[in-house]
Every structure is written in structure tokens, then in C-alpha cells.
Amino acid sequence: MTTASGRRVLLVVHVARDDATKLAAAFAADLRSEGLEVCVLDTEVDQLRAVGLDQGHPVPASPGAAEGCELAVVFGGDGTILRAAEMCRGTLTPVLGVNLGHVGFLAEADAEDIHDVVRGVVDRTYTVEERLTVDVSVTVGGEVVATNWALNEASVEKAARERMLELVVEIDDRPVSRWGCDGIVCATPTGSTAYNFSAGGPIVWPEVSALLLVPISAHALFARPLVVSPDSTLAIEVVGERSTGVLWCDGRRAAELPLGARVEVRRGREPVHLARLKPASFADRLVRKFDLPVAGWRGTAERRQQGES
């Protein structure tokens, strides 16, 4: 049943964590007291009811679950936010993350900010950013055998630990290089701080439109990360005599890659929308999330004062 306000918010929760379920239940109670309806995934209803959330409206845990909701609020880490992005697939519903994980780079708020989150949702003072995604297809013998998408990255990885993967990379219908490697990461700017970062790729500001390609442990003289146009098509072919691999999208959805498989990665047709409670510099977020050393920075205001003296 819809409330008088007609406003609905979807909760996506890391239900294996007690702190996440309890915080989500308290958050839901605050929203309901303000006249908002709360929806929960049907796979999470029992765990949330166990901690006191008895008024959540169940919806199927599948793409499109956020249809009709003005916001999806996530309690967990980046993995839970990626799962919420799946639930919002096919809708325009933005995702707002409350971090209870480790780095939580996609999250907007921490647990101690929950009252600010409540007010931001109730008063609709949040803003929405559009994030580039990638669409991925797998072709074997000229036939498309799998399609997928990713917010962070699509990675081609070796299937057997003891054997390297032989891959040829092509960009915009032209071959670029062949590597014996552990795999290749094709990332978005949003994903540049995730697997791409661990693989040695560059950090790219979210508002930059680009696609990133980073070989993993490549045995080659030329194995540098590449940053290409967002309108380019990246293609990776599994070659060699015994190479087989696995395609992972956001580390959540997999497809087998037999010898001869071709993976194509291109800009996604559907972006993901992330909600922000207040304007924030990406540089500040980078420093805070990675605990980067910035001692000695004197600041622009201090520099101006020195220039005037």
C-alpha cells in the first residue's frame, strides 16, 4: 500500500551484517514517520523483520526492483552498492550508499551520518550524478553467446591458475598488442579506484568520459595501461593453443571464455545514477578513502594571505 505522500524508497542491505540490518531498520522507521513508504527486497525481508522492520513492502530482488522508487538507499560496502545498481537497472532510480564496509568508495555517507541521510532523503536535498557504464558481449564462432554490463569493470581472467592466458587486444577494429598475462581489466572512470587501481591502472576523475584498459601481470615489454575514447570499442580475443578464460562483470556476473572467444566492451546504453548529499571534491574523497598523506599542504587561502603581505 502506498502512503499518502506517494513517495517510495528502496532499501538494499548487507543482511549478513548485524550493524547494517539494525541501521537500516532504524532508518526505515524514520522515513515512515515522515510519511514515506519503504520497499525491501523479498530476499532480505526475514532478516530485516528480525530486527524490527515490520512495515517494509517486499519487491522481487531482480533488475527493475527500484521501479517507482525515487531512491535506493544502500547499507553495506561497495559490493552491496553494485548489487543495488543491478536492482536499479532499467529505471532512473539513483543509488545512495551508506558505507559499512572498508573503503566504500561508491558510498556517499558513513553510519555516523545517518541523520543527515534521513534529512537529505526526506527534504530531497540530494543531487544526482550520472556514471558511465559498459556493455559487454561474448562471441564464439561468430555467434553472440553472452551479454552483460558493468559499472566498475569487465575483466577477462585466466581460468587455470597454473596457465597464462594468451590474449590479443583490438581497439576500434585495429590490433594493438598480444599478451601472455593473467588477464585484462576494462574499466570505467567510476571503476578506476577498484580492480583497475589494484592492477596498476590510473585513477580517473568520475566526470571524465573515457574507457580504461589495463593488462594484469603481462609478460611483455609494452604492457602499459591505456585510456581511450568513450566511443571506442575494446575487443579481447582468447588465442593460443590451450587458453581458456572467464569474463567477470563487476566481480559479480561471470561467463566462460573458451579458446577463440571474443569479448567486446563499449560504452553502456544505460548509465547508473548516484545520489550525493552535498557537493564534494573528488580529490578530497580520494584522500579520505585511501588515507593519503597530505601533510605540508598550505592551502589556497594561506597562499593568498602570503601574497598580500
BALOBA-1460 file (C-alpha; in Angstrom, 3 decimals):
// residues 309
<rec num="1" residu="m" x="0.000" y="0.000" z="0.000"/>
<rec num="2" residu="t" x="1.332" y="3.439" z="-0.942"/>
<rec num="3" residu="t" x="1.457" y="6.180" z="1.691"/>
<rec num="4" residu="a" x="-0.385" y="9.497" z="1.352"/>
<rec num="5" residu="s" x="2.807" y="11.174" z="0.135"/>
<rec num="6" residu="g" x="3.183" y="8.644" z="-2.679"/>
<rec num="7" residu="r" x="6.932" y="8.603" z="-2.072"/>
<rec num="8" residu="r" x="8.757" y="5.273" z="-2.056"/>
<rec num="9" residu="v" x="12.345" y="4.411" z="-1.135"/>
<rec num="10" residu="l" x="14.002" y="1.039" z="-1.739"/>
<rec num="11" residu="l" x="16.400" y="-0.381" z="0.865"/>
<rec num="12" residu="v" x="19.232" y="-2.707" z="-0.188"/>
<rec num="13" residu="v" x="21.060" y="-4.157" z="2.811"/>
<rec num="14" residu="h" x="24.086" y="-6.337" z="3.533"/>
<rec num="15" residu="v" x="21.901" y="-8.581" z="5.685"/>
<rec num="16" residu="a" x="24.830" y="-10.728" z="6.846"/>
<rec num="17" residu="r" x="25.945" y="-7.785" z="8.975"/>
<rec num="18" residu="d" x="24.021" y="-7.023" z="12.159"/>
<rec num="19" residu="d" x="25.059" y="-3.375" z="12.131"/>
<rec num="20" residu="a" x="23.689" y="-2.972" z="8.597"/>
<rec num="21" residu="t" x="20.297" y="-4.542" z="9.341"/>
<rec num="22" residu="k" x="19.816" y="-2.599" z="12.586"/>
<rec num="23" residu="l" x="20.781" y="0.705" z="10.991"/>
<rec num="24" residu="a" x="18.504" y="0.013" z="8.004"/>
<rec num="25" residu="a" x="15.569" y="-0.773" z="10.321"/>
<rec num="26" residu="a" x="16.058" y="2.456" z="12.277"/>
<rec num="27" residu="f" x="16.397" y="4.404" z="9.024"/>
<rec num="28" residu="a" x="13.177" y="2.870" z="7.690"/>
<rec num="29" residu="a" x="11.326" y="3.833" z="10.872"/>
<rec num="30" residu="d" x="12.491" y="7.440" z="10.486"/>
<rec num="31" residu="l" x="11.325" y="7.542" z="6.860"/>
<rec num="32" residu="r" x="7.910" y="6.083" z="7.718"/>
<rec num="33" residu="s" x="7.458" y="8.653" z="10.473"/>
<rec num="34" residu="e" x="7.889" y="11.276" z="7.748"/>
<rec num="35" residu="g" x="5.228" y="9.653" z="5.559"/>
<rec num="36" residu="l" x="7.478" y="7.768" z="3.114"/>
<rec num="37" residu="e" x="6.879" y="4.179" z="2.086"/>
<rec num="38" residu="v" x="9.805" y="1.756" z="2.421"/>
<rec num="39" residu="c" x="10.353" y="-1.119" z="-0.003"/>
<rec num="40" residu="v" x="12.699" y="-4.025" z="0.719"/>
<rec num="41" residu="l" x="13.956" y="-6.889" z="-1.414"/>
<rec num="42" residu="d" x="11.998" y="-10.102" z="-0.887"/>
<rec num="43" residu="t" x="15.278" y="-11.949" z="-0.221"/>
<rec num="44" residu="e" x="16.012" y="-9.638" z="2.721"/>
<rec num="45" residu="v" x="12.592" y="-9.370" z="4.362"/>
<rec num="46" residu="d" x="13.097" y="-12.027" z="7.054"/>
<rec num="47" residu="q" x="16.433" y="-10.643" z="8.269"/>
<rec num="48" residu="l" x="15.063" y="-7.095" z="8.441"/>
<rec num="49" residu="r" x="11.877" y="-8.130" z="10.205"/>
<rec num="50" residu="a" x="14.014" y="-9.913" z="12.794"/>
<rec num="51" residu="v" x="15.462" y="-6.535" z="13.828"/>
<rec num="52" residu="g" x="12.139" y="-4.703" z="13.894"/>
<rec num="53" residu="l" x="11.398" y="-3.593" z="10.338"/>
<rec num="54" residu="d" x="7.830" y="-4.889" z="10.039"/>
<rec num="55" residu="q" x="6.378" y="-2.367" z="7.594"/>
<rec num="56" residu="g" x="8.648" y="-2.842" z="4.575"/>
<rec num="57" residu="h" x="6.875" y="-3.602" z="1.294"/>
<rec num="58" residu="p" x="8.592" y="-6.616" z="-0.387"/>
<rec num="59" residu="v" x="9.646" y="-6.350" z="-4.037"/>
<rec num="60" residu="p" x="11.343" y="-9.038" z="-6.179"/>
<rec num="61" residu="a" x="15.138" y="-8.968" z="-5.972"/>
<rec num="62" residu="s" x="15.712" y="-8.580" z="-9.706"/>
<rec num="63" residu="p" x="16.633" y="-5.848" z="-12.194"/>
<rec num="64" residu="g" x="13.871" y="-3.258" z="-12.144"/>
<rec num="65" residu="a" x="13.145" y="-3.752" z="-8.424"/>
<rec num="66" residu="a" x="13.524" y="0.004" z="-7.907"/>
<rec num="67" residu="e" x="10.770" y="0.866" z="-10.396"/>
<rec num="68" residu="g" x="8.552" y="3.558" z="-8.885"/>
<rec num="69" residu="c" x="11.065" y="4.374" z="-6.117"/>
<rec num="70" residu="e" x="12.619" y="7.811" z="-6.001"/>
<rec num="71" residu="l" x="15.791" y="6.468" z="-4.398"/>
<rec num="72" residu="a" x="17.587" y="3.251" z="-3.467"/>
<rec num="73" residu="v" x="19.431" y="3.587" z="-0.164"/>
<rec num="74" residu="v" x="22.158" y="1.021" z="0.449"/>
<rec num="75" residu="f" x="23.546" y="-0.188" z="3.781"/>
<rec num="76" residu="g" x="26.818" y="-2.035" z="3.190"/>
<rec num="77" residu="g" x="30.015" y="-1.653" z="1.196"/>
<rec num="78" residu="d" x="30.784" y="-1.181" z="-2.474"/>
<rec num="79" residu="g" x="29.696" y="-4.755" z="-3.240"/>
<rec num="80" residu="t" x="26.223" y="-4.037" z="-1.884"/>
<rec num="81" residu="i" x="26.084" y="-0.809" z="-3.880"/>
<rec num="82" residu="l" x="26.946" y="-2.747" z="-7.052"/>
<rec num="83" residu="r" x="24.111" y="-5.138" z="-6.216"/>
<rec num="84" residu="a" x="21.779" y="-2.171" z="-5.765"/>
<rec num="85" residu="a" x="22.828" y="-0.882" z="-9.182"/>
<rec num="86" residu="e" x="21.555" y="-4.184" z="-10.583"/>
<rec num="87" residu="m" x="18.216" y="-3.621" z="-8.837"/>
<rec num="88" residu="c" x="18.001" y="-0.144" z="-10.401"/>
<rec num="89" residu="r" x="18.859" y="-1.404" z="-13.874"/>
<rec num="90" residu="g" x="16.173" y="-0.298" z="-16.311"/>
<rec num="91" residu="t" x="14.933" y="2.523" z="-14.053"/>
<rec num="92" residu="l" x="16.126" y="6.075" z="-13.435"/>
<rec num="93" residu="t" x="16.300" y="5.483" z="-9.675"/>
<rec num="94" residu="p" x="19.542" y="6.827" z="-8.167"/>
<rec num="95" residu="v" x="21.576" y="4.914" z="-5.586"/>
<rec num="96" residu="l" x="22.694" y="6.443" z="-2.280"/>
<rec num="97" residu="g" x="25.210" y="4.392" z="-0.308"/>
<rec num="98" residu="v" x="25.737" y="4.365" z="3.462"/>
<rec num="99" residu="n" x="29.135" y="2.766" z="3.954"/>
<rec num="100" residu="l" x="29.576" y="-0.074" z="6.422"/>
<rec num="101" residu="g" x="32.416" y="-1.718" z="4.515"/>
<rec num="102" residu="h" x="36.117" y="-0.928" z="4.315"/>
<rec num="103" residu="v" x="36.942" y="1.675" z="1.659"/>
<rec num="104" residu="g" x="33.404" y="2.235" z="0.405"/>
<rec num="105" residu="f" x="34.447" y="4.444" z="-2.491"/>
<rec num="106" residu="l" x="30.984" y="4.458" z="-4.064"/>
<rec num="107" residu="a" x="29.239" y="5.363" z="-0.811"/>
<rec num="108" residu="e" x="28.098" y="8.867" z="-0.036"/>
<rec num="109" residu="a" x="27.807" y="8.686" z="3.756"/>
<rec num="110" residu="d" x="29.087" y="6.777" z="6.764"/>
<rec num="111" residu="a" x="26.997" y="5.229" z="9.523"/>
<rec num="112" residu="e" x="27.504" y="8.214" z="11.823"/>
<rec num="113" residu="d" x="25.947" y="10.475" z="9.162"/>
<rec num="114" residu="i" x="22.629" y="8.627" z="9.181"/>
<rec num="115" residu="h" x="20.598" y="11.611" z="10.474"/>
<rec num="116" residu="d" x="21.919" y="13.706" z="7.580"/>
<rec num="117" residu="v" x="20.899" y="10.921" z="5.213"/>
<rec num="118" residu="v" x="17.357" y="10.882" z="6.633"/>
<rec num="119" residu="r" x="17.017" y="14.650" z="6.242"/>
<rec num="120" residu="g" x="18.524" y="14.617" z="2.772"/>
<rec num="121" residu="v" x="16.084" y="11.953" z="1.612"/>
<rec num="122" residu="v" x="13.023" y="13.473" z="3.274"/>
<rec num="123" residu="d" x="13.795" y="17.024" z="2.110"/>
<rec num="124" residu="r" x="15.068" y="15.880" z="-1.320"/>
<rec num="125" residu="t" x="18.205" y="17.967" z="-0.962"/>
<rec num="126" residu="y" x="20.420" y="15.397" z="-2.659"/>
<rec num="127" residu="t" x="21.811" y="15.797" z="-6.169"/>
<rec num="128" residu="v" x="22.280" y="13.062" z="-8.770"/>
<rec num="129" residu="e" x="25.388" y="12.198" z="-10.789"/>
<rec num="130" residu="e" x="25.275" y="10.134" z="-13.970"/>
<rec num="131" residu="r" x="28.009" y="7.492" z="-14.179"/>
<rec num="132" residu="l" x="29.228" y="5.832" z="-17.359"/>
<rec num="133" residu="t" x="28.779" y="2.057" z="-17.630"/>
<rec num="134" residu="v" x="29.996" y="-0.529" z="-20.142"/>
<rec num="135" residu="d" x="28.047" y="-3.055" z="-22.179"/>
<rec num="136" residu="v" x="29.815" y="-6.354" z="-22.825"/>
<rec num="137" residu="s" x="29.232" y="-9.123" z="-25.360"/>
<rec num="138" residu="v" x="30.905" y="-12.508" z="-25.853"/>
<rec num="139" residu="t" x="31.093" y="-14.052" z="-29.321"/>
<rec num="140" residu="v" x="32.182" y="-17.612" z="-30.113"/>
<rec num="141" residu="g" x="32.352" y="-18.758" z="-33.734"/>
<rec num="142" residu="g" x="30.572" y="-15.634" z="-34.907"/>
<rec num="143" residu="e" x="27.618" y="-16.177" z="-32.550"/>
<rec num="144" residu="v" x="26.870" y="-13.976" z="-29.537"/>
<rec num="145" residu="v" x="26.695" y="-16.356" z="-26.579"/>
<rec num="146" residu="a" x="26.516" y="-13.885" z="-23.680"/>
<rec num="147" residu="t" x="25.800" y="-10.218" z="-22.978"/>
<rec num="148" residu="n" x="26.307" y="-8.281" z="-19.775"/>
<rec num="149" residu="w" x="27.136" y="-4.854" z="-18.363"/>
<rec num="150" residu="a" x="29.245" y="-3.279" z="-15.612"/>
<rec num="151" residu="l" x="29.510" y="-0.092" z="-13.584"/>
<rec num="152" residu="n" x="33.094" y="-0.630" z="-12.407"/>
<rec num="153" residu="e" x="34.777" y="-3.014" z="-14.821"/>
<rec num="154" residu="a" x="34.637" y="-6.019" z="-17.102"/>
<rec num="155" residu="s" x="37.663" y="-8.241" z="-16.584"/>
<rec num="156" residu="v" x="38.933" y="-11.138" z="-18.670"/>
<rec num="157" residu="e" x="40.854" y="-13.521" z="-16.405"/>
<rec num="158" residu="k" x="42.581" y="-16.867" z="-16.777"/>
<rec num="159" residu="a" x="40.561" y="-19.927" z="-15.842"/>
<rec num="160" residu="a" x="43.509" y="-22.003" z="-14.581"/>
<rec num="161" residu="r" x="45.962" y="-20.687" z="-12.019"/>
<rec num="162" residu="e" x="48.909" y="-22.620" z="-13.466"/>
<rec num="163" residu="r" x="48.493" y="-21.379" z="-17.040"/>
<rec num="164" residu="m" x="48.812" y="-17.918" z="-18.571"/>
<rec num="165" residu="l" x="46.083" y="-16.508" z="-20.788"/>
<rec num="166" residu="e" x="47.040" y="-15.591" z="-24.359"/>
<rec num="167" residu="l" x="45.073" y="-12.535" z="-25.445"/>
<rec num="168" residu="v" x="45.031" y="-10.206" z="-28.442"/>
<rec num="169" residu="v" x="43.661" y="-6.707" z="-27.856"/>
<rec num="170" residu="e" x="41.942" y="-4.685" z="-30.544"/>
<rec num="171" residu="i" x="40.707" y="-1.087" z="-30.351"/>
<rec num="172" residu="d" x="38.286" y="0.261" z="-32.954"/>
<rec num="173" residu="d" x="38.865" y="-2.672" z="-35.313"/>
<rec num="174" residu="r" x="42.670" y="-2.345" z="-35.206"/>
<rec num="175" residu="p" x="45.016" y="-4.761" z="-33.344"/>
<rec num="176" residu="v" x="47.097" y="-3.153" z="-30.603"/>
<rec num="177" residu="s" x="49.055" y="-5.918" z="-28.865"/>
<rec num="178" residu="r" x="49.174" y="-9.567" z="-27.818"/>
<rec num="179" residu="w" x="49.944" y="-10.536" z="-24.255"/>
<rec num="180" residu="g" x="50.590" y="-13.642" z="-22.222"/>
<rec num="181" residu="c" x="49.061" y="-12.498" z="-18.960"/>
<rec num="182" residu="d" x="46.774" y="-13.195" z="-16.031"/>
<rec num="183" residu="g" x="44.043" y="-11.124" z="-17.669"/>
<rec num="184" residu="i" x="42.868" y="-7.674" z="-18.708"/>
<rec num="185" residu="v" x="40.682" y="-5.137" z="-16.914"/>
<rec num="186" residu="c" x="38.389" y="-2.863" z="-18.936"/>
<rec num="187" residu="a" x="37.214" y="-0.197" z="-16.505"/>
<rec num="188" residu="t" x="35.104" y="2.934" z="-16.316"/>
<rec num="189" residu="p" x="36.216" y="6.109" z="-14.515"/>
<rec num="190" residu="t" x="33.981" y="5.040" z="-11.614"/>
<rec num="191" residu="g" x="35.812" y="1.707" z="-11.511"/>
<rec num="192" residu="s" x="39.243" y="3.302" z="-11.751"/>
<rec num="193" residu="t" x="39.544" y="3.136" z="-7.943"/>
<rec num="194" residu="a" x="38.567" y="-0.554" z="-7.835"/>
<rec num="195" residu="y" x="40.160" y="-3.524" z="-9.683"/>
<rec num="196" residu="n" x="41.751" y="-1.116" z="-12.168"/>
<rec num="197" residu="f" x="43.620" y="0.572" z="-9.307"/>
<rec num="198" residu="s" x="44.860" y="-2.756" z="-7.916"/>
<rec num="199" residu="a" x="46.068" y="-3.768" z="-11.385"/>
<rec num="200" residu="g" x="48.174" y="-0.600" z="-11.702"/>
<rec num="201" residu="g" x="45.790" y="1.468" z="-13.795"/>
<rec num="202" residu="p" x="45.307" y="5.244" z="-13.485"/>
<rec num="203" residu="i" x="42.759" y="6.924" z="-11.250"/>
<rec num="204" residu="v" x="40.373" y="8.921" z="-13.423"/>
<rec num="205" residu="w" x="38.026" y="11.615" z="-12.129"/>
<rec num="206" residu="p" x="34.379" y="10.444" z="-12.453"/>
<rec num="207" residu="e" x="33.326" y="13.300" z="-14.721"/>
<rec num="208" residu="v" x="35.923" y="12.295" z="-17.339"/>
<rec num="209" residu="s" x="34.409" y="10.295" z="-20.196"/>
<rec num="210" residu="a" x="36.847" y="7.511" z="-21.044"/>
<rec num="211" residu="l" x="37.374" y="3.767" z="-21.096"/>
<rec num="212" residu="l" x="40.416" y="2.190" z="-19.443"/>
<rec num="213" residu="l" x="42.274" y="-0.980" z="-20.417"/>
<rec num="214" residu="v" x="44.870" y="-2.489" z="-18.085"/>
<rec num="215" residu="p" x="46.751" y="-5.796" z="-18.611"/>
<rec num="216" residu="i" x="47.261" y="-7.901" z="-15.472"/>
<rec num="217" residu="s" x="50.785" y="-9.299" z="-14.934"/>
<rec num="218" residu="a" x="51.571" y="-9.244" z="-18.653"/>
<rec num="219" residu="h" x="54.821" y="-10.816" z="-19.896"/>
<rec num="220" residu="a" x="55.660" y="-8.132" z="-22.463"/>
<rec num="221" residu="l" x="57.829" y="-5.058" z="-22.946"/>
<rec num="222" residu="f" x="54.743" y="-2.999" z="-23.759"/>
<rec num="223" residu="a" x="52.093" y="-3.587" z="-21.119"/>
<rec num="224" residu="r" x="51.019" y="-0.086" z="-20.199"/>
<rec num="225" residu="p" x="47.512" y="0.957" z="-19.159"/>
<rec num="226" residu="l" x="45.548" y="2.572" z="-21.988"/>
<rec num="227" residu="v" x="42.964" y="5.365" z="-21.747"/>
<rec num="228" residu="v" x="40.754" y="5.575" z="-24.829"/>
<rec num="229" residu="s" x="37.714" y="7.418" z="-26.129"/>
<rec num="230" residu="p" x="34.385" y="6.547" z="-24.507"/>
<rec num="231" residu="d" x="33.101" y="5.913" z="-28.020"/>
<rec num="232" residu="s" x="35.769" y="3.308" z="-28.771"/>
<rec num="233" residu="t" x="35.133" y="-0.415" z="-28.871"/>
<rec num="234" residu="l" x="37.594" y="-2.579" z="-26.938"/>
<rec num="235" residu="a" x="37.904" y="-6.165" z="-28.143"/>
<rec num="236" residu="i" x="39.802" y="-9.012" z="-26.488"/>
<rec num="237" residu="e" x="40.276" y="-12.364" z="-28.201"/>
<rec num="238" residu="v" x="41.359" y="-15.570" z="-26.474"/>
<rec num="239" residu="v" x="44.126" y="-17.103" z="-28.615"/>
<rec num="240" residu="g" x="46.927" y="-19.640" z="-28.144"/>
<rec num="241" residu="e" x="46.646" y="-23.402" z="-28.050"/>
<rec num="242" residu="r" x="45.240" y="-24.052" z="-24.586"/>
<rec num="243" residu="s" x="43.957" y="-20.706" z="-23.354"/>
<rec num="244" residu="t" x="40.584" y="-20.538" z="-21.653"/>
<rec num="245" residu="g" x="39.315" y="-17.694" z="-19.539"/>
<rec num="246" residu="v" x="36.470" y="-16.209" z="-17.558"/>
<rec num="247" residu="l" x="34.682" y="-12.901" z="-18.048"/>
<rec num="248" residu="w" x="33.698" y="-11.140" z="-14.823"/>
<rec num="249" residu="c" x="31.424" y="-8.080" z="-14.750"/>
<rec num="250" residu="d" x="31.825" y="-6.059" z="-11.545"/>
<rec num="251" residu="g" x="33.171" y="-9.255" z="-9.976"/>
<rec num="252" residu="r" x="29.573" y="-10.480" z="-9.691"/>
<rec num="253" residu="r" x="28.456" y="-11.980" z="-13.009"/>
<rec num="254" residu="a" x="30.601" y="-14.482" z="-14.916"/>
<rec num="255" residu="a" x="30.770" y="-16.160" z="-18.325"/>
<rec num="256" residu="e" x="33.179" y="-18.824" z="-19.552"/>
<rec num="257" residu="l" x="35.558" y="-17.910" z="-22.383"/>
<rec num="258" residu="p" x="36.698" y="-20.890" z="-24.487"/>
<rec num="259" residu="l" x="39.568" y="-20.725" z="-26.948"/>
<rec num="260" residu="g" x="38.604" y="-18.360" z="-29.765"/>
<rec num="261" residu="a" x="36.129" y="-16.355" z="-27.699"/>
<rec num="262" residu="r" x="35.894" y="-12.633" z="-28.452"/>
<rec num="263" residu="v" x="34.864" y="-10.112" z="-25.796"/>
<rec num="264" residu="e" x="33.709" y="-6.661" z="-26.891"/>
<rec num="265" residu="v" x="33.397" y="-3.784" z="-24.433"/>
<rec num="266" residu="r" x="31.772" y="-0.475" z="-25.288"/>
<rec num="267" residu="r" x="30.074" y="2.445" z="-23.595"/>
<rec num="268" residu="g" x="26.868" y="1.319" z="-21.921"/>
<rec num="269" residu="r" x="23.467" y="2.382" z="-23.151"/>
<rec num="270" residu="e" x="22.177" y="2.818" z="-19.589"/>
<rec num="271" residu="p" x="24.190" y="4.890" z="-17.093"/>
<rec num="272" residu="v" x="23.977" y="4.405" z="-13.334"/>
<rec num="273" residu="h" x="22.784" y="7.327" z="-11.223"/>
<rec num="274" residu="l" x="24.462" y="8.014" z="-7.871"/>
<rec num="275" residu="a" x="22.911" y="10.358" z="-5.307"/>
<rec num="276" residu="r" x="25.070" y="12.883" z="-3.458"/>
<rec num="277" residu="l" x="24.003" y="14.631" z="-0.252"/>
<rec num="278" residu="k" x="26.354" y="17.581" z="-0.693"/>
<rec num="279" residu="p" x="28.967" y="18.839" z="-3.139"/>
<rec num="280" residu="a" x="32.384" y="17.283" z="-2.527"/>
<rec num="281" residu="s" x="35.725" y="17.397" z="-4.287"/>
<rec num="282" residu="f" x="36.800" y="14.062" z="-5.753"/>
<rec num="283" residu="a" x="40.338" y="14.903" z="-4.580"/>
<rec num="284" residu="d" x="39.047" y="15.154" z="-1.003"/>
<rec num="285" residu="r" x="37.219" y="11.842" z="-1.371"/>
<rec num="286" residu="l" x="40.391" y="10.226" z="-2.726"/>
<rec num="287" residu="v" x="42.464" y="11.484" z="0.210"/>
<rec num="288" residu="r" x="39.869" y="10.410" z="2.775"/>
<rec num="289" residu="k" x="39.119" y="6.954" z="1.387"/>
<rec num="290" residu="f" x="42.751" y="5.980" z="0.759"/>
<rec num="291" residu="d" x="44.113" y="7.876" z="3.773"/>
<rec num="292" residu="l" x="46.646" y="9.657" z="1.550"/>
<rec num="293" residu="p" x="49.399" y="11.755" z="3.207"/>
<rec num="294" residu="v" x="48.847" y="15.463" z="2.577"/>
<rec num="295" residu="a" x="50.856" y="16.950" z="5.450"/>
<rec num="296" residu="g" x="52.582" y="20.147" z="4.359"/>
<rec num="297" residu="w" x="49.804" y="21.391" z="2.105"/>
<rec num="298" residu="r" x="49.385" y="25.080" z="2.866"/>
<rec num="299" residu="g" x="46.073" y="25.737" z="1.157"/>
<rec num="300" residu="t" x="44.919" y="28.384" z="-1.274"/>
<rec num="301" residu="a" x="43.641" y="30.771" z="1.433"/>
<rec num="302" residu="e" x="47.024" y="30.788" z="3.157"/>
<rec num="303" residu="r" x="48.789" y="31.328" z="-0.143"/>
<rec num="304" residu="r" x="46.608" y="34.389" z="-0.818"/>
<rec num="305" residu="q" x="47.420" y="35.800" z="2.589"/>
<rec num="306" residu="q" x="51.115" y="35.363" z="1.972"/>
<rec num="307" residu="g" x="50.830" y="37.043" z="-1.402"/>
<rec num="308" residu="e" x="49.146" y="40.067" z="0.152"/>
<rec num="309" residu="s" x="51.811" y="40.514" z="2.839"/>
